[in-house]
């Protein structure tokens, strides 16, 4: 149980560190360009915390906790990230009038990269 909590905590630190750069440097300007009327001036923190928690529990469960090889951990994390982020972005594309393909493509690819990187880095930092 202890190693699960350590891996979850490490994945949270890695995820937040990498994702904050993506959000501030890529997402914010991209969304401001395509969907400025939908952007909050300040993020809604309870929803962000819930997303981070659920995403990371899933990433740990499907990619990190099984103790796969490093390459399989990265592959599993990438697939999980792609599927979860693509679900979000393609749902938005289906129901929001001004959602652009650039948003769907960037979000889906980012989910794949982020999931693989976080899973791989967590595995490299701590393997029980």
C-alpha positions as CSV (number, residue, x, y, z in Angstrom):
1,X,0.0,0.0,0.0
2,X,2.8,2.4,0.8
3,X,4.4,2.0,-2.6
4,X,1.0,2.8,-4.2
5,X,0.8,6.1,-2.3
6,X,4.4,7.0,-3.2
7,X,3.8,6.4,-6.9
8,X,0.6,8.3,-6.8
9,X,2.3,11.3,-5.1
10,X,5.2,11.2,-7.5
11,X,2.8,11.1,-10.5
12,X,0.9,14.1,-9.1
13,X,4.1,16.1,-8.8
14,X,5.3,15.2,-12.3
15,X,1.9,15.7,-13.8
16,X,1.3,19.1,-12.2
17,X,4.8,20.3,-13.1
18,X,4.6,19.3,-16.7
19,X,0.9,20.2,-17.2
20,X,1.2,23.7,-15.7
21,X,3.7,24.6,-18.4
22,X,1.4,23.2,-21.1
23,X,-1.6,25.1,-19.7
24,X,0.1,28.5,-19.4
25,X,2.2,28.4,-22.6
26,X,0.0,26.5,-25.1
27,X,-3.6,26.0,-23.9
28,X,-4.3,29.4,-22.6
29,X,-3.3,31.3,-25.8
30,X,-4.9,28.6,-28.0
31,X,-8.2,28.6,-26.2
32,X,-8.1,32.4,-26.0
33,X,-7.8,32.5,-29.8
34,X,-10.5,30.0,-30.7
35,X,-13.0,30.1,-27.8
36,X,-12.4,33.3,-25.8
37,X,-15.9,33.5,-24.5
38,X,-15.6,30.2,-22.7
39,X,-12.4,30.9,-20.8
40,X,-12.7,31.6,-17.1
41,X,-10.5,34.5,-15.8
42,X,-9.4,32.2,-12.9
43,X,-9.6,28.3,-13.1
44,X,-12.3,26.6,-11.0
45,X,-10.0,24.8,-8.6
46,X,-12.4,22.2,-7.2
47,X,-13.0,20.8,-10.7
48,X,-9.3,20.9,-11.5
49,X,-8.5,19.0,-8.3
50,X,-11.1,16.4,-9.1
51,X,-9.8,16.0,-12.6
52,X,-6.2,15.6,-11.5
53,X,-7.2,13.1,-8.8
54,X,-9.3,10.9,-11.1
55,X,-6.9,11.1,-14.0
56,X,-4.0,10.1,-11.9
57,X,-5.8,7.3,-10.1
58,X,-6.6,5.9,-13.6
59,X,-3.1,6.4,-14.9
60,X,-1.7,4.7,-11.8
61,X,-4.1,1.8,-12.1
62,X,-3.7,1.1,-15.8
63,X,0.0,2.0,-16.4
64,X,2.1,2.5,-13.2
65,X,0.9,0.1,-10.5
66,X,1.0,-3.1,-12.6
67,X,4.9,-2.7,-12.6
68,X,5.2,-3.3,-16.3
69,X,8.6,-2.7,-18.0
70,X,9.4,0.9,-18.6
71,X,8.5,0.7,-22.3
72,X,5.1,-0.9,-21.6
73,X,4.5,1.6,-18.8
74,X,5.0,4.4,-21.2
75,X,2.9,2.8,-23.9
76,X,0.0,2.1,-21.4
77,X,0.3,5.7,-20.1
78,X,0.2,7.1,-23.6
79,X,-2.8,5.1,-24.5
80,X,-4.6,6.0,-21.3
81,X,-3.8,9.7,-21.9
82,X,-4.9,9.6,-25.5
83,X,-8.2,7.9,-24.7
84,X,-9.1,10.1,-21.8
85,X,-8.1,13.4,-23.4
86,X,-9.6,12.5,-26.8
87,X,-12.9,11.6,-25.0
88,X,-13.0,15.1,-23.5
89,X,-11.9,17.0,-26.6
90,X,-14.0,15.1,-29.1
91,X,-17.1,15.5,-26.9
92,X,-16.5,19.2,-26.9
93,X,-16.1,19.2,-30.6
94,X,-19.4,17.4,-31.0
95,X,-21.4,19.7,-28.8
96,X,-19.7,23.2,-28.7
97,X,-20.3,25.4,-31.7
98,X,-17.0,27.1,-31.9
99,X,-14.7,24.2,-31.0
100,X,-11.9,23.9,-33.6
101,X,-10.0,20.9,-34.9
102,X,-6.8,22.6,-33.7
103,X,-8.1,22.2,-30.1
104,X,-9.1,18.6,-30.6
105,X,-5.8,17.6,-32.2
106,X,-3.6,19.4,-29.7
107,X,-5.6,18.1,-26.7
108,X,-5.6,14.5,-27.9
109,X,-1.9,14.5,-28.7
110,X,-1.1,16.3,-25.4
111,X,-3.0,13.6,-23.4
112,X,-0.9,10.9,-25.2
113,X,2.4,12.7,-24.5
114,X,1.5,13.6,-20.9
115,X,0.2,10.2,-20.0
116,X,3.3,8.5,-21.3
117,X,5.7,11.0,-19.8
118,X,4.1,10.9,-16.3
119,X,3.8,7.1,-16.3
120,X,7.4,6.7,-17.5
121,X,8.9,9.4,-15.2
122,X,7.0,8.0,-12.2
123,X,8.3,4.5,-13.0
124,X,11.9,5.8,-13.3
125,X,11.7,7.7,-10.1
126,X,10.3,4.9,-8.0
127,X,9.9,1.2,-8.7
128,X,9.0,-1.0,-5.7
